[in-house]
Amino acid sequence: MRIKVKKLTLMAVLTASALIIFIIEAQIPLPIPAPGVKLGLANAVTLFALFYGARQGKNGAGFEHGDGSSAFSGEHGNDSSKQGDASPDLLTKFDVFGILLCRIFLGAVFTGRLVAFAYSLAGGLIAFAAQVVMMRFVSQKQIWVCGAIGAVCHNIGQILAAMLITGTSAIAYYLPILIIAGIVTGVVTGLIAQFTLARVRVSRTDVNKK
């Protein structure tokens, strides 16, 4: 029961953080004429949650340091993931997916942009799938790559949803601009998640030493 409460609390904090970032960003217009271009900073929370919950071995995808220790195992990697036991605050991909869905739905409700819910959902689902695949091939120092791929896939998903809803293919002309913007913003969000994860790892190592 204690483990479940700790995990639910962590999920709630991450969901609230992503939602707050999304709402604030929605109030800041970007001086770019192409529709659909945004910073997407809330995706940094999704990336953080994905890699925070990553573990080694067949139990899930993860990443390792050069010495074979996991990202949050301390200096010698003697943590619960190495022993095959789940840490109380480990997040599964299903947990992170739930965080993403809650953020998309609540974001549409609180911003009053229910019409854009379909676009956000389509982009979010495709981006999440791409990031889950990419995290198997990137290291802790390459999370920004995962962020860029996810942002580009998010924009592609939005374009596909817009084409389906409006019934016109002319919207695809915006795709090159969205891809370029997605690469730039995705690198930024990826670096934010990467630096945050590194800071969390250092903090945990300091606690373990004490």
N, C-alpha and C positions, 0 to 999 in steps of 0.2 A: 504493500500500500504506500509506503514511504517513497519507493522508487517511482511509482506512478504519479504521485503528487509532485515530486521534483521535476519529472519530465513535463507534466502538464503546465507547471509554472513556467518552465523554460520556454515552452511552445507559446504560451500566452504572452510572455515578454517579447519574444521575437515577432509574433503577429502584431502586437501593438506598435512595436518599433517600425516595422515595415509600413503599417497603416499610417502612422504619423508622418513618416517621410513622404509617402504617396500623396497625402492630403496637402502637405506644405508645397510639394512640387507642383501639384495641380493648380495652385494659385499663382505660380510664377510663369508667365508667358515667355516663350523663347522667340528671339527675333529671327525666326527662320520661316520662310513662306510655305514650305512643304508641310502638309498636315501629317500628324502622327509622329513627328520628331519630338522626343523628350529625353531627359537625362536618364530616367529609369533607375534612380538611385535605390529604390526599394528592392531592386534585384540583388543588391549587395547583401541584404539580409538573407535572401534565399541561398546565395552562394556560401555565405558564412555558415548557415545551418547545414547545408549539404556536406561541407568539408569538416565541420565541427563534429558531425556524427559519423564521419567516414571511419572505417576500421579495416584492418588487414585481413587477408585470408579469404576463405570461401564464404564467410558470413556477410561480406559486403565489400564494395570497392573502397579503396583508401589510397593513401600515399605514404611514403616512407622517407626518412632522412637517409643520408649516405651510410649511416651505421646500422640501418635496418630497424631503427626504432620508429614507432608511429609518431604522428605529429604532436600528440598530447600525452606522451607516455613518460615524459621526464628525460633524464640523460641516458638511462640505460634501457628504456623501453619495457620496464617491469611493471606494466599496467594490466588492467583487467582484460583489455582486448587481446593482449599477447597470450594470456592464459585461457582465452576462450570464453570468459565471463563478460556479460554486458555491464558496462558502467551505468550507474543510475541515471546519468544525464546524457547518454548516447541517444542520438536521434536517428531513426531509420529514414529511408527515403519516403516511406509512406507518411511519416510524421511531417517531414518537410513539405510534402505535397499538400497535406492538410493546411499547413501554415500558408502556403501559396494561395490555395482556394479561398481561405478565409479573408486574406488580404484583398484579393480581387473582388470578392462579393461585397465586403464591408466598404472597400474603397469606392465602389460604384454607388452604394447607398449614401455614404456620408458626403460625397461630392455632388450627388444628384445627377450623375451622368450614367443613368441606367441604360441608355441607348448604346453607350460605348462598352457595356459589359461584355457583349459577344466578342468584340475586337480584343479586349484585354484577356478574355478567357482563351481564345484561340491562340493568341501570341504567347500567353503564359504557359499553356500546355506544351506547345512545340518547343519553346525555349527550355522548359524544365526537362523534357525528354532528351534534348541535345546536351544539356549540361550533365545529366546523369551518365550519358555515354562518354562524354569528354573527360569526366573526372577520373576515369580509369586510365587515362593516358597522360595526365599532367601531374607534375610534382607540386609541392607546396609553394614553390617559387614561380609557378606558371598558372596560377589561378586566374590571372588576368586574361589568359588565352580562353579559358572556359567562359569568362564573362563576355568576351567579344563574340564568341560563337553563339552564346545564348541570346545576346542582344540582336544579332543579325537574324537569328531564327525567329525571335519574337516579332520583329518587323515583317518578316515574310509571312508569318501566321496572320498578322493583322491585315496585310494586303489580301491574302487569300479569303479571309472572312469578309472584307469589304467588297471584294469582287463577287462573292456569293450572295451577299445581302442586297447589293445594289444592282446586280445583274449586268455589270459593265466591266469590260477588261481594260478600259482606259486608265483605271487607277494604277495599273501596273507600271505606268510611266514614272511613278514616284519611287519605285523600288530601288533604282540605283542610288538615289539620294538617301533613302532610308538605310541602305546597306552601309554606305560610308558613315552616316551618322551613328549607326549601330556599332560599328567597329570602334569609333572614338569613345562613345559613351560606355560601351561594354568594357573597354580597357580600364576606364576610370572606376567603374563599379567593381570590377575584378580586383583592382589594386586596393580599393577600400577594404574589401573582404579579406584579401591576402594580408594586409598590414594588421587588421584587427585580429585575425587568427594567430599571427605571429606574436602579437602582444598577449593574447590569452595564453598561448603556450609558454611564454616567458613567465607570466604570472603564476601559472600552475607549477612550473619547475621550481620557482622560488618558494612556493608553499610546501612542496614536497621536501625540499631541503630542510625546512624548519621542522 
